[in-house]
């Protein structure tokens, strides 16, 4: 499996490290915003080709699939270009920053018949997989999810504290993780969704605080609080309030409601959600099947995001 990676920033590096642990996978091309960065990263991870132009990788017969870790605003356009070039695609979350573009990516994926997967990592984190497996087995039923997504980003910096060339988005990026996970864990669509946003940042032009309420078809609830103003522990923390226990997921780790650790080490072959996500992408291509978090399976999340955006716009 010969893979090109576009976007050699903080998240692109996570994918490169994960791909290095998967047998039969070779990163053959690295595309980044500057040629120097692309060349340095390509050399470190053994890729023969480096470029600042994604089209170079799409034109190459030596590339089977593309992983896109580029700015949010480019995801839909680049996914469509890669599919039309005959490449399988894994695009980092979010699929798009509007409902129309998300639908268009899904349409082109159906038209080409190629694998198109979106990086909804929460489906793959061992902590959330453990909960999902118990739900599927009939041992748990969610009553409510309480989720906090907190960062301190009053300037335009990435996860490594480096300047960003694009502006992040609480709704279309960070809320997408939880909206998809809530529907996935409940096993049913989201029937009702409400959003409130705080004031816009004077320079970034985005709301820095947001509150979202979700109700599933059968009445399960999710309350999501998001902030770029949080000066404290950062990340996303999920509280599952169930009929048979309460569980707190902190990325790949899981605890009971009383903060006792839950052993999730045997849930999958790795404790790294990104690696498990990449393994699913590679396996789905090899086996000719639809991957978990395929564009079609996550499309409902983007329909809900579109509804919430219309609320904010009005």
C-alpha positions in Angstrom: 0.0 0.0 0.0 1.7 3.2 -1.2 0.4 6.3 0.6 0.9 10.0 0.1 0.4 12.2 3.1 -0.6 15.9 2.6 -0.1 18.2 5.6 3.0 17.5 7.6 1.9 19.4 10.6 1.1 18.2 14.1 -1.6 15.7 13.0 0.2 14.6 9.9 3.2 13.5 12.0 0.8 11.4 14.1 -0.3 9.6 11.0 3.2 9.1 9.8 4.2 7.6 13.1 1.1 5.3 13.0 1.7 4.2 9.4 5.3 3.2 10.3 3.8 0.5 12.6 1.5 -1.1 9.9 3.0 -3.9 7.9 3.0 -3.6 4.1 2.5 0.2 4.1 4.9 2.6 2.5 4.7 6.4 2.6 6.0 7.4 -0.8 5.2 11.1 -0.9 4.9 14.0 1.6 3.2 17.2 0.6 3.5 20.3 2.8 3.1 24.1 2.8 6.9 24.6 2.4 9.3 22.5 0.4 11.8 22.6 3.3 9.3 21.0 5.7 8.1 18.5 3.1 11.7 17.4 2.4 12.6 17.2 6.1 9.6 15.1 7.0 9.9 12.9 3.8 13.5 12.1 4.7 12.7 11.3 8.4 9.9 8.9 7.4 11.5 7.4 4.3 9.4 8.9 1.6 11.1 9.3 -1.8 9.0 12.3 -2.9 8.4 15.7 -1.4 6.4 18.6 -2.8 4.3 21.6 -2.0 1.7 20.6 -4.7 -0.8 17.8 -3.9 -1.4 17.4 -7.6 2.1 16.0 -7.9 1.1 13.1 -5.7 -2.3 12.7 -7.4 -0.6 12.4 -10.8 1.8 9.7 -9.6 1.2 6.1 -10.6 3.2 5.2 -7.5 0.5 6.4 -5.1 -2.5 4.2 -4.2 -4.1 6.3 -1.5 -3.9 9.7 0.1 -4.2 10.9 3.7 -5.2 14.5 3.9 -4.2 16.4 7.1 -4.5 19.8 5.5 -6.5 22.9 6.6 -10.2 22.3 7.1 -11.2 24.7 4.3 -9.3 22.4 1.8 -10.7 19.0 2.8 -13.7 18.7 0.5 -12.0 20.1 -2.6 -8.9 17.9 -2.1 -10.9 14.8 -1.3 -12.8 15.2 -4.6 -9.6 15.8 -6.5 -8.0 12.7 -5.0 -11.0 10.5 -5.8 -11.2 11.8 -9.3 -7.5 11.0 -9.7 -8.3 7.4 -8.8 -6.8 7.5 -5.3 -8.4 6.1 -2.1 -8.9 8.9 0.5 -8.7 9.3 4.2 -9.4 12.9 5.1 -9.0 14.2 8.6 -12.0 15.5 10.4 -13.9 17.5 9.4 -15.0 16.3 6.0 -16.0 19.8 5.1 -16.9 23.1 6.6 -20.4 23.2 5.1 -23.2 20.8 4.4 -23.2 21.2 0.6 -19.5 20.3 0.2 -19.9 17.3 2.5 -22.7 16.0 0.3 -20.6 16.5 -2.8 -17.7 14.5 -1.5 -20.2 11.7 -0.6 -21.6 11.9 -4.2 -18.2 11.6 -5.8 -17.2 8.8 -3.5 -20.2 6.8 -4.6 -19.6 7.7 -8.3 -15.9 6.5 -8.2 -16.5 3.5 -5.9 -13.2 4.2 -4.1 -12.7 4.1 -0.4 -13.3 7.4 1.2 -12.9 7.5 4.9 -13.1 10.5 7.4 -10.9 10.7 10.4 -13.6 10.4 13.1 -11.0 9.2 15.6 -13.3 8.8 18.5 -14.8 5.7 16.9 -11.4 4.1 17.1 -10.1 5.2 20.5 -10.0 2.0 22.7 -11.9 3.8 25.4 -14.9 4.5 23.2 -14.6 1.1 21.5 -14.9 -0.6 24.9 -18.1 1.3 25.5 -19.4 0.6 22.0 -18.7 -3.1 22.3 -20.8 -3.3 25.6 -23.6 -1.3 24.0 -23.7 -3.7 21.0 -23.6 -6.7 23.4 -26.7 -5.3 25.2 -24.8 -4.6 28.4 -25.1 -0.8 28.4 -27.5 1.8 27.2 -26.7 5.5 27.2 -29.0 7.8 29.0 -26.9 10.9 28.6 -23.4 12.0 27.4 -21.8 15.1 29.0 -18.8 16.3 26.9 -16.2 19.0 27.5 -14.0 20.1 24.6 -11.5 22.7 26.0 -8.5 24.4 24.6 -6.6 27.7 25.2 -6.3 29.2 21.8 -6.6 33.0 21.9 -4.1 33.2 19.1 -3.9 31.2 15.9 -1.6 28.4 17.1 -1.7 24.6 16.4 -1.5 21.7 18.9 2.3 22.0 18.9 2.2 25.7 19.8 3.2 26.8 16.2 1.5 29.5 14.1 -1.4 28.2 12.0 -2.0 29.2 8.3 -5.7 28.7 8.8 -8.4 29.3 11.5 -9.8 26.4 13.5 -13.5 26.0 14.1 -15.3 24.9 17.2 -18.5 23.8 15.4 -17.3 22.2 12.1 -14.1 20.6 13.6 -14.4 20.0 17.3 -18.1 19.5 17.7 -18.0 17.1 14.8 -16.2 14.5 16.9 -18.9 14.5 19.6 -21.9 14.8 17.3 -20.8 11.7 15.3 -19.8 9.7 18.4 -23.1 10.4 20.1 -25.1 9.1 17.2 -22.7 6.2 16.6 -22.9 5.1 20.3 -26.7 5.5 20.4 -27.1 3.6 17.2 -29.7 6.1 15.9 -29.9 9.6 14.3 -30.0 12.9 16.1 -33.6 14.2 16.1 -33.1 17.6 17.8 -30.0 19.9 18.0 -29.6 23.4 19.5 -26.6 25.7 19.7 -25.5 28.9 21.4 -22.3 30.7 20.6 -20.4 33.4 22.5 -18.9 36.6 21.0 -16.7 36.5 18.0 -12.9 36.9 18.5 -11.9 40.3 17.3 -9.1 39.0 15.1 -9.9 35.4 14.3 -13.6 36.1 13.6 -14.9 32.9 15.2 -16.9 32.3 18.4 -14.5 31.2 21.2 -17.2 29.5 23.3 -20.1 27.3 22.3 -22.8 25.2 23.9 -24.7 22.4 22.1 -27.6 20.2 23.1 -28.5 17.0 21.2 -31.4 14.6 21.5 -31.4 11.2 19.8 -34.4 9.6 18.1 -35.3 7.6 21.3 -34.7 10.5 23.7 -31.0 10.0 24.7 -29.3 13.3 25.5 -25.9 14.9 24.9 -24.7 18.2 26.3 -21.5 19.5 24.7 -19.5 22.5 26.0 -16.7 23.9 23.8 -14.2 26.6 24.5 -10.9 28.1 23.1 -10.7 30.2 26.3 -10.0 27.4 28.8 -6.8 28.1 30.8 -6.4 24.7 32.3 -6.3 21.0 31.3 -7.0 20.8 27.6 -8.6 18.2 25.4 -12.0 16.5 25.2 -13.5 14.5 28.1 -16.6 12.3 27.7 -18.9 11.3 30.5 -21.1 8.4 29.6 -24.1 8.2 32.0 -25.6 4.7 31.3 -28.3 2.5 32.7 -25.5 0.2 34.0 -22.7 2.4 35.1 -21.0 5.7 34.4 -17.8 5.9 32.5 -15.3 8.8 31.7 -13.3 8.6 28.5 -10.1 10.7 28.2 -8.8 10.0 24.7 -7.6 6.4 24.7 -8.1 5.9 28.5 -11.3 5.0 30.3 -12.4 5.4 34.0 -15.5 4.6 35.9 -17.6 7.4 37.3 -15.7 7.1 40.5 -12.4 7.6 38.6 -11.2 4.0 38.8 -9.3 2.9 35.7 -10.9 0.5 33.3 -8.5 -1.9 31.4 -8.9 -1.3 27.7 -5.6 -2.7 26.7 -7.1 -5.8 25.1 -9.8 -4.0 23.1 -7.6 -3.7 19.9 -4.1 -4.3 18.6 -3.0 -0.9 19.7 -3.7 1.8 22.3 -3.2 4.5 19.7 -6.6 5.7 18.2 -4.8 7.2 15.1 -3.0 3.9 14.4 -6.3 2.0 14.7 -7.9 4.5 12.4 -5.1 4.1 9.8 -5.3 0.3 10.1 -9.0 0.4 9.3 -8.3 2.5 6.2 -5.6 0.2 4.9 -7.7 -3.0 5.7 -10.8 -1.6 4.0 -8.9 -0.9 0.8 -7.2 -4.3 0.8 -10.5 -6.1 1.6 -12.6 -4.1 -0.8 -15.2 -3.2 1.9 -16.7 0.0 3.5 -14.6 1.2 6.4 -15.9 2.3 9.7 -16.3 6.1 9.5 -16.7 6.0 5.7 -18.0 9.2 4.3 -21.5 7.7 3.9 -21.6 6.6 7.5 -20.6 10.0 9.0 -22.7 12.1 6.7 -25.5 12.4 9.3 -23.1 14.3 11.5 -22.6 16.9 8.8 -26.3 17.3 8.2 -26.6 18.1 11.9 -23.7 20.5 11.7 -25.5 22.2 8.8 -28.6 22.6 10.9 -26.6 24.1 13.8 -24.8 26.5 11.4 -28.2 27.7 10.1 -29.2 28.4 13.7 -26.1 30.5 14.3 -26.5 32.3 11.0 -30.1 33.3 11.9 
